[in-house]
Each structure stands twice: as C-alpha cells, then as structure tokens.
Amino acid sequence: MHFSEIIEKMIEVGASDIFIRANSTLRARVYSQIVEVSDYIFNTEDLNRIIEEITPSYLKGELMEKKNCEFALWYKENWRLRVGAFYQRNTLSIVIRKIDLRIPTFKDLNLPASVLEQFCKERRGLILLTGITGSGKSTTIASMIEYINKNFGKHILTIEEPIEFTFTDKKSIINQREIGKDVFSYAEALRQFAIHSPDVIFIGNVRDKETCHAALTAAETGILVFSTLHTVNAASTIERIVNFFPPHQHHFILAQLSTLLKGVVCLRLLPRADEKGLIPAYEIMTLSPTISRLIRENRLWEIPKYLASGDIYGMKRFDQSLLELVEKRVITPQLALDYADKKEELELQLRNRGLI
C-alpha cells in the first residue's frame, strides 16, 4: 500500500489520524474511535519504503539515532499532515495527523469567544492551552493567533516542532521557525527572541525548565506568550510549571505566575451524541485577584472551588462544562461521567436536574 493510497483512505473516511505499523492493518481515528480502514497488512519493507519516501533528509539520521522524529508535509497542496515516526519492538511505526488548512474561529470551535478574545488582547503575560494529545490545543492556539493577525498590528513569532498551521500576514506580520530546520532547539530560539522584536510568541510546547524559564522571562519583558502543556486541569498545570524548578525556587516561580499567568484553557474533545463529530469540554482559569493570591500563597488545591464560582471573570470548571453539554443534549450523561474530574459530584447534579 503506497503513501498516496493511505492518505486518500484517510481523507475518504474523514479520519483525524492514521496509524501504520508492521504486521498490522491500517487503523484510523474517526470521531475519537480507532477503526480498521483497510485489510492490507503492512510489513517491515512497507514501513521502510514509506519513511524513505516522506522523511526529510535532515531528519533521517535523527530517526536512526534517536529512534523517533516528527515533521510536517504537504499532500497535493490541499492537505497538510503532521507525521510522527518511531520504533516499537525494534520496528518502525508511523502516526499521521491531518491538519485543517482553514483556521477555525472561536465559534467554529464551540469555545467561549469573549474569554479567548480577551486573552488575545493582553499586552503581556503567559497563556497556556493544555490537554492530552489530540484535544485541540494547537487548533485553538492557531485560532487565537489568527484573531490577533486579523485585528492587531503585531509581530508574531512562532517556534514549533514541527510547524502545523501556516499563516498569511494580515494586520500582523508572522514569522514561523521550525525546530531542526530554522533553528536547532527551543532554547536557542528563545535565547534569540529579544533581537527579533516580537510582540507575541508561540512556543510549541513547554517541556523542561529551560524552556519554561525562557517563556516566563519573555512574558516578564512585555511579550504575550502562548504555549501548551500536557496537563489535565488548571491546578495541575501550575503544579507542573512549578515542579520544573528545584524546591528552593518554588516561591519565586509562584510569585511570577501570580502576575504573569493570564489564563489557562484545558481541553477535552468528546464525541457528540446529537450528530457526527466532536465537541470540546473545557476548563478556563483567568487571573482574578483571588486566583492570583492563591497562586502566590501556593494554595493550589483551592483553585477548583474558585473556578466554579468565577463566571464573572469567564472561569469555568470541567464538570460545569460537561453538565452544560448534557443539558443541551450534545453528549450523553454517561460520557460526561466518564470524563468528569469529580464523578460523584457531577452524578449528583445530573440527578438533581433529572438528567439521569
């Protein structure tokens, strides 16, 4: 089975991801479910041929040395794909994700436009999008960058591994740097940002102390910084950032976050019950005076309580979002319970409203 046949099958079934593994059939993620889409069984030679065909020459050595690489490519100028190649059980495996070329609006994403627009209007600070892989973090950040691009005259600098969404300059000018192609590492790119005079920076992923420190420094110097983390809610996001640093620095990092962390948006994509497709449940934390104080005093366990009552600031807990989706008949009660942070509390609210 050739690469072009694989992508055509992906397009045909409307898959977001395709999974290719030796001694296995072709599998795809369709509306969050993994399904078999071809009975062809791939062998090792098939995987090697596909990798040889699509992997950029500068990454082939990295794949052999590190047993893993990521890159993006175009298919027929109409489709952009993100490819992850890695070894498992000493054989190649490939995961391909489809990137929508049309950058959606906040309304398209079923996310609260007023809150996200306010984040985009911040002049400095740190905005974090969190969630598991495939939860919509990159798409949401792309929509925020495009909102700034359409409405403000800014210099936007992105540092990505690899570049996913590509932008056309509108009111803003956008420079996109790809790790491994335009710059060697996040750390090196962030050491250089001052000479590039950005107003907005997007860092593809905060994954270590050095990158986190650079992001906070950039935010402190008057830049609006967007990035992503693989965390499940707002409180755990703050804990993750703090734990990048040694204990003796925790007090200082909490003090920084209490002024710089302008917002956290946590996403979980759920299959709809009313039609085909996915819809996000979300948790949003904004930097209200109370949230700022809780972060500064390291009382992170109290944050969920204030998110639940912080609607005046645009805040919302996951379980509130899930409850709303059930009330609108967009998802089933059982699915909401499966994704809830506090299942017993949500079940009680569903029963009180006669939804189960």
N, C-alpha and C positions, 0 to 999 in steps of 0.2 A: 504494500500500500504506500503510495507516494505522498509526500508532504502536501501537495496541492489537493489530493483527494481527501486527506484528513481535514484540512481547513474547510473545504467545501461541505463536508459532512457536518462540521461544527456549525457552519452558517445555516445549513438546512434544518437542523434540529433546534436551532436557537440556543445553543449552549453558551455558557459564560466561560467554561474551562473544558479543556480536553486533556485526558491522561493517557500516556503512551508508555508501556512497559514491556520488556521482553517476556515472552511466554504468556502473554495476556491479550485479551481482545481490547478494542478501542472503547474507552469509557468517557462519559461526558457529564458535566454538572448542568442539569436543566432544572431551573427554579429550585435550586438548593439540593436536589436529589441526584445521586450518582446513578447513571443508567448506561447499559451497554448499547452502543450505536452501530456496531459492526461485528460480524463474527470472524473477521480476519484475525489470526493470531500472529503477533509480531515476534520476530526472532532477533537475536543479537545483531545480526548483519543489517536488519532493517533500521534499528536504532542508530547504529554507527553511520549508516548512509544518510539518515535524516540530519543527524548532528553535523556531519561533514558538509551537508548542503546549506544549512541555515546559520551555523555559528560563525560570527565574525572572526577573522583570522587572529586578531589580537587577543581573543578570549580562549582560543583552542588550547594554548599552553596552560592557562589558568584552570581549565576544566580537568586537564590531566593531572596537574599538580595538587589542586585543592579539592578535586572531585565534586566541584559544584561551580556553576556560573549562571548569571542572569543577564538577559539582554532583551531589547525590543526590536521589532522589524515590521516592515510594511508587506502586505499581501495585496497585489494587484492595485495598489494605490487607493484602495477603498477600505481596507481593514488594517488596523494596527494591532499587533499582537505582542504580548509580554511572554517571554519564554524562560522557564527555569529548567536547567538540565543538571542532573545529579546522579550519583551512583548509589545503588542499593543492592545488597547481596552480590557485590562485585560486578553488576551490570548497569548499563545506562537506564535512566528513566527520565521522561520529559513531561512537563506540565505546561500547557499553553493557555494563556488567558486572553480573551478578546477585549480590546479597549474601544469604547464607543467614541468615534471621531467627533460626534456632536456633543459639545459640552452642555450638560443639562442645567436648567435653572433650579433654584431652591424649590419652586413649586413642583417642577418635574420630579424632584427627589422626595417629595412629601415631607420636607423638613421646614421648620418654622423660619420663614424668610426674615421676619423682623429682627430676630436674635442674630442670625448669621450676618445680616446686613450691618448690624451694629458692630459685630466683631470686625468686619471689613473696614469700618470707618475709624477704628482705633489707630492712633498715630504711632504707638509703640507698644511692645509687650509680647507675650507668648500665647498663641492659640494652639491647642492640641486636639487632634482628631484621633480617637482610639477605638479599638475593637479587634476582633480576630481577622485573619486573612480573608478577604472577600466580603467584608462587611460594608464596604462603600466609602472607606476613608479617602482614598485617592480621588474618587469621583467627586466627593463633597469638597475637598480642597480645590480641585480644578474649578468647580463652580464658584468658589469664593475668589479665586484668582481672576476668573473671567469677570466677575462682578466688579472687582477693583479696576480691571482693564477697561471695562466699558464706561466707568463712572468717574475715574480719577486719573490725573496725570502723574503717574508714579514710575519709578524704575523698579521692576520686579525681577529678582534673581532667584532661579530655582537650581537646586543641587540634588540630582536624582540618580538612582541606581536600579534600573535604567530610566530614561525619560519615557513617560507613558503618554499623557495628553500633550499635544503640541498646540501652541497658541499663536494667533495673529495679532500684531500690535494694533490697538485701537487708541484710546486716550493715553494709555500707558505704553512703555517700552519693556519688553520681556526678554531676558537672556536666560537660556536654559543650558546648564552644564551637566554632562553625564559622567559619572564616575567611571574611570577606566578609559574614557575616550577624550574628554576635555580637561579632566583633572584627575589626579591619581587617588585621592581619598577625600572623604568628608572633612577630615581635619585640615588637610591642605587647603581645600576650597574655603573653609571658614576662616583660616588664617589670612586669606587674601581679600575678604569681603570689604574691608574698610576702603581699599583703593578703588573699588568698583562703584562706590556711592549708591548703594541700594536703599530704597525706602521700605521694601518688602522682601523678605527672604522665605523661600520654602525649602526646608531640609527634608529630604525624602523619609528619613527615619532616624529617631534618636535612639541609639543602641549602646552607647557607652558614656563614661564620664567625660571624656574629652569633647565629644560632640555636644553633650548636654551643657557643659561649661561654656562652649562657644556660642550656643543658642542663647543662653541667659545673658552672656556678655553683649551679644548683638542687640537683644531686647533692651538691655540697660542703657545702651548708647543711642537709643532713639529709633530703632528699627522694629517694624512689625514682623514677627517671626511665626510662621506656620510649620508644624511638623506632625508626625504620627508616632504612636506607641501601640504596642500590642497589650493593652490592659483592658479590664472588663468594666470598670466604672470610674467615676471621678476620684473617689478617695484612693483607690489603688493606683491611679495614675500619679498622684502626688507622692505616694509611698515609693513608687518605682523611681521617680526622679531623685528623691532624697537618698535612696539606697544606692544610687550610682556613686555616691561620695562616702568617704570614711566618716565614722561617727562624730569625730571632733569638728566636722564641717556642717553637720546637720542643722544646727541652729542658724548658721549664716545662710544656708540654702533655703530654709523655710522663710527667713526674713525676705530674701529675694523674691520667692514665689508669692509671698503675701502682697506684693505690689506689682509684679510683672506678669503673673499668670492670669491673663484677662478672661480666658474661657477654656472649658473642656467640653467637647462633644463626643459622647460614646455611642457607638452604633452597633446594632444587631439587625441583620436582614432576615426577615421571616417570610415564608410562603403565604400568599394570600388565600383566603377562603372564598372570596366573592368573585374572583376572576383569576386568570393565569398571571403569574408574576410574583414579584417580591415587594415588600414594603418595610421601611425601617421602623424599629422601635429605638428610642433614643433617650439618653440621659444628658442633660445640659447643666453645667455649672458656670455661673458668671461670678465676677469678683465683686460681690456685695461687701459692705463694711463688715458684716458678720462672718462671711466666708474668709475674708482677709484676716480677721482676728483669729479664727480657728486654725488657719494655716500657720500663722505666726507663732501661736501658742502650742502647736503640734497636737491639737485635739481633733485629729482627722476622723476619728470614729463618730464624731457628732455631725459630720458634714451631711450624710444622707437625710437626717431629720430636717435640716435647714433647706435642703434641695426641695423636699416635699412641700414646704410652705413658702418657697421663694418665687412663686409665679409672678409677683410684681416685678422681679428682676429677670424674668424669662427662664427661670430654672425649672427643671422637671426631673423626677426620678424615673428609672426604667419601668418600675412597676406601675407608675401613673400612666406612662405612655402605653404600656400593654393593656391596661384597663380601658383606656380610650379606644384602642383598636378593637377590643372585644365589643364595646358598646356600639360601635359603628358597624359591627358585623363584618369587619375586614379580616380578622383572624378568629380562630376558634378559641374557646375558653381553655381547652386542654393545651393548645400550643402556647398560650400565654403563660400557663402554669409551668410548662416545660422550660421556658426562658426566664422565668422570674428570678430575681435576686432573693426575695423572701416569699417563698411559695405559700406558706401558711397564711401570711397577711393578705396576699392577693386573693387566695381562695375565699377568705372571709369576706372581702369586699365584693367579689363576684356573687357570692351567695346573698349578701345583703341587697344587691341590685337585681336579684332574680335571674342572673345570667347563667347559673349552673344549678 
